[in-house]
Amino acid sequence: MPSDQVIDIEKKLRNYSVEDKQWLVKKVTEQLQLSDSQTATELMKSWDDAYSDGLDESEITMLEAVRCHQGKLSE
């Protein structure tokens, strides 16, 4: 389960452009030091898709999977 801070950030991000979110995802992936560029690309695409037009149930599920994936990558 993500922290309250992460949930709050996610809510704020809904109002930002896709370009801003792409930039943020790039910075996050740099901080995670992902060595696999394919993984980073997939992560960015997942976020772009999830935020492109608001959230429906499938997109919420996808975001939860992305969070889980991020957690595994940071371990």
N, C-alpha and C positions, 0 to 999 in steps of 0.2 A: 504494500500500500504506500503510495507516495506521501510525502510529508505535506502538511498544510501549506507550507511555503511554496512548494512545487505546484500545488493545485491553484494557489493564488496567482502565481506567474502564468500558468496556463490560461486562466480566465482573462488576464490582462492581454495576453498575446492574441486573443481572438480579434482584437481591434486593429492589429498591425497588418501591414501589407505582406504579401508572400515574399517579396524581396527582403524585407526586414527579417522575416522569419528564416529565410535561407541564410542570411548573413549570420544570424544568431546560431543556427544549427552548425554552420561551418566553424564558428568559434568554440562551440561546445565539443565538437568532434576533435578539434585541435587539442583541447584541454584533456580529453580522454586519451589522447595519443594513440588513436587507432592506426594500426599499421596496415590494415587491409583497406585499400581505397574502395573496393567494392562494398564493403560493409558501411563505410561512411556515405557512399552514394545511395545505398538502400535506405539508410537512416534519414538522409535529407529528403528523399522521395516520399517516404512515409509521412514525414512531418508536413511536407508541401501538400500532399493529398488530403491529409487530415484537416488542414486549416484552410483549404482553398475555398470552401463554400459553407462554412458552418459545420457543426457536428451532428451527425445522426448516430444511431446506436452502433452501426458497424464501424464508424470512425472512432467512436469512444473505445470500442474494443481494440481497434488497431493501436490507438495511443497507449493503452494499457500494455499491449504487447511490446511497443517500442520502449516504454519505460522499463519493462522487465529485461529487454535485450540490453538496454543501456546499463542497467545494474550489473548484468553478467559481464559486460565488457569492462567495466570499471574495477571488477574484482581481480 
